């Protein structure tokens, strides 16, 4: 695989990471803004007295989105560097980078789960 093609694939992967992080920040900022008001918008689900399955799932989603929005940007240079150093095979050029990101996010998701349960 050529270096130029590897760089393009790495750039596409980095752009995808940026989009994911931006969407997570969009949700977190919207929820945080609602917390300083009547909490009738996107943060209303937090005002429940009964924490059932859907509320716990939303809490985990919130912790996960916060984790992705804060931890993934700090790892982008390592992810891109890994993608350029290990371009993969021609059939799966971004597979090593996807595995790297999945492992990184999984570790932080487990932390999010522990934080949510605490």
KAJO-V97281 format. One record per run of one state. SS is the DSSP state (2 for helix, 1 for strand, 0 for the rest). FROM is the first residue (numbers start at 1). LEN is the number of residues. If there is no record, write none. Layout:
BEGIN
ss:from:len
SS:FROM:LEN
SS:FROM:LEN
END
This chain:
BEGIN
ss:from:len
0:1:2
2:3:33
0:36:8
2:44:4
0:48:5
2:53:33
0:86:3
1:89:1
0:90:2
1:92:1
0:93:2
2:95:23
0:118:1
END
